[in-house]
């Protein structure tokens, strides 16, 4: 869906990410500043942020 105004035109996208983070050294993604991470400029915005915690996963220990 595109939104047109007299001066600008923007296009709306839906992007889904499924990823894992180490919460021992990182805050939860629902605390991230998505506007800053996506480097949004004038007229660009995040319409909705939905963060779902899918649970913890065990990781394999890497041998050195």
Phi and psi in radians as a Rosetta constraint file:
Dihedral C 1 N 2 CA 2 C 2 CIRCULARHARMONIC -1.927 0.35
Dihedral N 2 CA 2 C 2 N 3 CIRCULARHARMONIC 2.522 0.35
Dihedral C 2 N 3 CA 3 C 3 CIRCULARHARMONIC -2.022 0.35
Dihedral N 3 CA 3 C 3 N 4 CIRCULARHARMONIC 2.172 0.35
Dihedral C 3 N 4 CA 4 C 4 CIRCULARHARMONIC -1.934 0.35
Dihedral N 4 CA 4 C 4 N 5 CIRCULARHARMONIC 2.422 0.35
Dihedral C 4 N 5 CA 5 C 5 CIRCULARHARMONIC -2.245 0.35
Dihedral N 5 CA 5 C 5 N 6 CIRCULARHARMONIC 2.922 0.35
Dihedral C 5 N 6 CA 6 C 6 CIRCULARHARMONIC -0.975 0.35
Dihedral N 6 CA 6 C 6 N 7 CIRCULARHARMONIC -0.567 0.35
Dihedral C 6 N 7 CA 7 C 7 CIRCULARHARMONIC -1.804 0.35
Dihedral N 7 CA 7 C 7 N 8 CIRCULARHARMONIC -0.499 0.35
Dihedral C 7 N 8 CA 8 C 8 CIRCULARHARMONIC -2.408 0.35
Dihedral N 8 CA 8 C 8 N 9 CIRCULARHARMONIC 2.890 0.35
Dihedral C 8 N 9 CA 9 C 9 CIRCULARHARMONIC -2.429 0.35
Dihedral N 9 CA 9 C 9 N 10 CIRCULARHARMONIC 2.273 0.35
Dihedral C 9 N 10 CA 10 C 10 CIRCULARHARMONIC -2.198 0.35
Dihedral N 10 CA 10 C 10 N 11 CIRCULARHARMONIC 2.721 0.35
Dihedral C 10 N 11 CA 11 C 11 CIRCULARHARMONIC -2.056 0.35
Dihedral N 11 CA 11 C 11 N 12 CIRCULARHARMONIC 2.398 0.35
Dihedral C 11 N 12 CA 12 C 12 CIRCULARHARMONIC -1.651 0.35
Dihedral N 12 CA 12 C 12 N 13 CIRCULARHARMONIC 2.369 0.35
Dihedral C 12 N 13 CA 13 C 13 CIRCULARHARMONIC -2.229 0.35
Dihedral N 13 CA 13 C 13 N 14 CIRCULARHARMONIC 2.642 0.35
Dihedral C 13 N 14 CA 14 C 14 CIRCULARHARMONIC -2.048 0.35
Dihedral N 14 CA 14 C 14 N 15 CIRCULARHARMONIC 2.146 0.35
Dihedral C 14 N 15 CA 15 C 15 CIRCULARHARMONIC -2.111 0.35
Dihedral N 15 CA 15 C 15 N 16 CIRCULARHARMONIC 2.259 0.35
Dihedral C 15 N 16 CA 16 C 16 CIRCULARHARMONIC -1.964 0.35
Dihedral N 16 CA 16 C 16 N 17 CIRCULARHARMONIC 2.219 0.35
Dihedral C 16 N 17 CA 17 C 17 CIRCULARHARMONIC -2.048 0.35
Dihedral N 17 CA 17 C 17 N 18 CIRCULARHARMONIC 2.362 0.35
Dihedral C 17 N 18 CA 18 C 18 CIRCULARHARMONIC -2.171 0.35
Dihedral N 18 CA 18 C 18 N 19 CIRCULARHARMONIC 1.855 0.35
Dihedral C 18 N 19 CA 19 C 19 CIRCULARHARMONIC -2.502 0.35
Dihedral N 19 CA 19 C 19 N 20 CIRCULARHARMONIC 2.934 0.35
Dihedral C 19 N 20 CA 20 C 20 CIRCULARHARMONIC -2.042 0.35
Dihedral N 20 CA 20 C 20 N 21 CIRCULARHARMONIC 2.575 0.35
Dihedral C 20 N 21 CA 21 C 21 CIRCULARHARMONIC -2.323 0.35
Dihedral N 21 CA 21 C 21 N 22 CIRCULARHARMONIC 2.647 0.35
Dihedral C 21 N 22 CA 22 C 22 CIRCULARHARMONIC -1.502 0.35
Dihedral N 22 CA 22 C 22 N 23 CIRCULARHARMONIC 1.797 0.35
Dihedral C 22 N 23 CA 23 C 23 CIRCULARHARMONIC -1.298 0.35
Dihedral N 23 CA 23 C 23 N 24 CIRCULARHARMONIC -0.069 0.35
Dihedral C 23 N 24 CA 24 C 24 CIRCULARHARMONIC -1.329 0.35
Dihedral N 24 CA 24 C 24 N 25 CIRCULARHARMONIC -0.366 0.35
Dihedral C 24 N 25 CA 25 C 25 CIRCULARHARMONIC -2.282 0.35
Dihedral N 25 CA 25 C 25 N 26 CIRCULARHARMONIC 0.329 0.35
Dihedral C 25 N 26 CA 26 C 26 CIRCULARHARMONIC -2.631 0.35
Dihedral N 26 CA 26 C 26 N 27 CIRCULARHARMONIC 2.428 0.35
Dihedral C 26 N 27 CA 27 C 27 CIRCULARHARMONIC -1.287 0.35
Dihedral N 27 CA 27 C 27 N 28 CIRCULARHARMONIC 2.805 0.35
Dihedral C 27 N 28 CA 28 C 28 CIRCULARHARMONIC -1.090 0.35
Dihedral N 28 CA 28 C 28 N 29 CIRCULARHARMONIC 2.516 0.35
Dihedral C 28 N 29 CA 29 C 29 CIRCULARHARMONIC -0.995 0.35
Dihedral N 29 CA 29 C 29 N 30 CIRCULARHARMONIC -0.412 0.35
Dihedral C 29 N 30 CA 30 C 30 CIRCULARHARMONIC -1.257 0.35
Dihedral N 30 CA 30 C 30 N 31 CIRCULARHARMONIC -0.153 0.35
Dihedral C 30 N 31 CA 31 C 31 CIRCULARHARMONIC -1.765 0.35
Dihedral N 31 CA 31 C 31 N 32 CIRCULARHARMONIC -0.070 0.35
Dihedral C 31 N 32 CA 32 C 32 CIRCULARHARMONIC -1.232 0.35
Dihedral N 32 CA 32 C 32 N 33 CIRCULARHARMONIC 2.637 0.35
Dihedral C 32 N 33 CA 33 C 33 CIRCULARHARMONIC -1.589 0.35
Dihedral N 33 CA 33 C 33 N 34 CIRCULARHARMONIC 1.599 0.35
Dihedral C 33 N 34 CA 34 C 34 CIRCULARHARMONIC -1.136 0.35
Dihedral N 34 CA 34 C 34 N 35 CIRCULARHARMONIC -0.562 0.35
Dihedral C 34 N 35 CA 35 C 35 CIRCULARHARMONIC -1.075 0.35
Dihedral N 35 CA 35 C 35 N 36 CIRCULARHARMONIC -0.753 0.35
Dihedral C 35 N 36 CA 36 C 36 CIRCULARHARMONIC -1.239 0.35
Dihedral N 36 CA 36 C 36 N 37 CIRCULARHARMONIC -0.753 0.35
Dihedral C 36 N 37 CA 37 C 37 CIRCULARHARMONIC -1.074 0.35
Dihedral N 37 CA 37 C 37 N 38 CIRCULARHARMONIC -0.654 0.35
Dihedral C 37 N 38 CA 38 C 38 CIRCULARHARMONIC -1.508 0.35
Dihedral N 38 CA 38 C 38 N 39 CIRCULARHARMONIC -0.057 0.35
Dihedral C 38 N 39 CA 39 C 39 CIRCULARHARMONIC 0.912 0.35
Dihedral N 39 CA 39 C 39 N 40 CIRCULARHARMONIC 0.899 0.35
Dihedral C 39 N 40 CA 40 C 40 CIRCULARHARMONIC -1.272 0.35
Dihedral N 40 CA 40 C 40 N 41 CIRCULARHARMONIC 2.537 0.35
Dihedral C 40 N 41 CA 41 C 41 CIRCULARHARMONIC -2.027 0.35
Dihedral N 41 CA 41 C 41 N 42 CIRCULARHARMONIC -3.007 0.35
Dihedral C 41 N 42 CA 42 C 42 CIRCULARHARMONIC -0.915 0.35
Dihedral N 42 CA 42 C 42 N 43 CIRCULARHARMONIC 2.316 0.35
Dihedral C 42 N 43 CA 43 C 43 CIRCULARHARMONIC 1.445 0.35
Dihedral N 43 CA 43 C 43 N 44 CIRCULARHARMONIC -0.213 0.35
Dihedral C 43 N 44 CA 44 C 44 CIRCULARHARMONIC -1.726 0.35
Dihedral N 44 CA 44 C 44 N 45 CIRCULARHARMONIC 2.469 0.35
Dihedral C 44 N 45 CA 45 C 45 CIRCULARHARMONIC -2.684 0.35
Dihedral N 45 CA 45 C 45 N 46 CIRCULARHARMONIC 2.821 0.35
Dihedral C 45 N 46 CA 46 C 46 CIRCULARHARMONIC -1.630 0.35
Dihedral N 46 CA 46 C 46 N 47 CIRCULARHARMONIC 2.048 0.35
Dihedral C 46 N 47 CA 47 C 47 CIRCULARHARMONIC -1.333 0.35
Dihedral N 47 CA 47 C 47 N 48 CIRCULARHARMONIC -0.585 0.35
Dihedral C 47 N 48 CA 48 C 48 CIRCULARHARMONIC -2.749 0.35
Dihedral N 48 CA 48 C 48 N 49 CIRCULARHARMONIC 2.435 0.35
Dihedral C 48 N 49 CA 49 C 49 CIRCULARHARMONIC -2.141 0.35
Dihedral N 49 CA 49 C 49 N 50 CIRCULARHARMONIC 2.140 0.35
Dihedral C 49 N 50 CA 50 C 50 CIRCULARHARMONIC -2.155 0.35
Dihedral N 50 CA 50 C 50 N 51 CIRCULARHARMONIC 2.018 0.35
Dihedral C 50 N 51 CA 51 C 51 CIRCULARHARMONIC -2.008 0.35
Dihedral N 51 CA 51 C 51 N 52 CIRCULARHARMONIC 2.149 0.35
Dihedral C 51 N 52 CA 52 C 52 CIRCULARHARMONIC -2.068 0.35
Dihedral N 52 CA 52 C 52 N 53 CIRCULARHARMONIC 2.169 0.35
Dihedral C 52 N 53 CA 53 C 53 CIRCULARHARMONIC -1.437 0.35
Dihedral N 53 CA 53 C 53 N 54 CIRCULARHARMONIC 2.016 0.35
Dihedral C 53 N 54 CA 54 C 54 CIRCULARHARMONIC -1.639 0.35
Dihedral N 54 CA 54 C 54 N 55 CIRCULARHARMONIC 0.128 0.35
Dihedral C 54 N 55 CA 55 C 55 CIRCULARHARMONIC 1.745 0.35
Dihedral N 55 CA 55 C 55 N 56 CIRCULARHARMONIC 3.062 0.35
Dihedral C 55 N 56 CA 56 C 56 CIRCULARHARMONIC -1.659 0.35
Dihedral N 56 CA 56 C 56 N 57 CIRCULARHARMONIC 2.639 0.35
Dihedral C 56 N 57 CA 57 C 57 CIRCULARHARMONIC -2.169 0.35
Dihedral N 57 CA 57 C 57 N 58 CIRCULARHARMONIC 2.514 0.35
Dihedral C 57 N 58 CA 58 C 58 CIRCULARHARMONIC -1.388 0.35
Dihedral N 58 CA 58 C 58 N 59 CIRCULARHARMONIC 2.490 0.35
Dihedral C 58 N 59 CA 59 C 59 CIRCULARHARMONIC -1.945 0.35
Dihedral N 59 CA 59 C 59 N 60 CIRCULARHARMONIC 2.654 0.35
Dihedral C 59 N 60 CA 60 C 60 CIRCULARHARMONIC -1.410 0.35
Dihedral N 60 CA 60 C 60 N 61 CIRCULARHARMONIC 2.397 0.35
Dihedral C 60 N 61 CA 61 C 61 CIRCULARHARMONIC -1.343 0.35
Dihedral N 61 CA 61 C 61 N 62 CIRCULARHARMONIC 2.264 0.35
Dihedral C 61 N 62 CA 62 C 62 CIRCULARHARMONIC -1.512 0.35
Dihedral N 62 CA 62 C 62 N 63 CIRCULARHARMONIC 2.301 0.35
Dihedral C 62 N 63 CA 63 C 63 CIRCULARHARMONIC -1.461 0.35
Dihedral N 63 CA 63 C 63 N 64 CIRCULARHARMONIC 2.451 0.35
